[in-house]
């Protein structure tokens, strides 16, 4: 098991939480009090972190909401990760970048995301195959989270395609376990909106950790996710909620409520 996954497991156990908060800090949705700051996205993220850090095991900024502001947004993303590393170093950090390219280009992404920004993990498209992923997979100190069965309504257009009697998402899960996980640093993305597939992926990949988006604004069920996705240690899940927490009237209360809801469902599975 890679150091990054050990970090996540340690944090999840220490605070008894499977909750990940997506720092999808869309500039146009920021409260006015933050938009007037010199570093608006960072100011907002810092506030969210201080409101919610007691309840979370991970934070997951989506690169899109920072890249859309160009250099300013990327600077503030960097400030956010530096802040987490300085004040909350035990919390797992995921760069939701969904990168995919040939090997030489991927090496640039590796250097940027893992070394320049300092993230613990990154989301990746597996469509170009294992050799293209190798610059990421070879980083045994970091985690590679491969898109498998995503939460969006149109996911099945490609992911459900028949590949020798199996859907493509199943082939991805099998390759993730048997071919691509030599360093023990692979995770998969499986959406909360597809609980039956989540249960099937769990059966395929064993104890592997799964990132599960789709709770909250997308309508996924905590009860179904916990029932379908826990591993034998009653862990193995990173359950993400973004907009439903960060733009709530009381982010701390919302994070605590969701954390507690998951705790109760995990205990019920004992």
Buried (B, 14 or more C-beta within 10 A) or exposed (E): BBEBBEBBBEBBEEBBBBBBBBBBBBBEBBEEEBBEBEBBBBBBBBBBBBBBBEBBBBBBBBBEBBEEBEEBBBBBBBBBBEBBBEEBEEBBBBBBBBBBBEEEBBBEBBEBBBEEBBBBBBBBBBEBEEEBBBBBBBBBEBBBBBBBBBBEEEBBEEBEEEEEEEBBBBBBBBBBBEEBBEBEBBBBBBBBBBBEBBBBBBEBBEEBBBBBBBBBBBEBBBBBBBBBBBBEEEBBBBBBBBBBBBBBEEBBBBBBBBBBBBBEBBEEEE
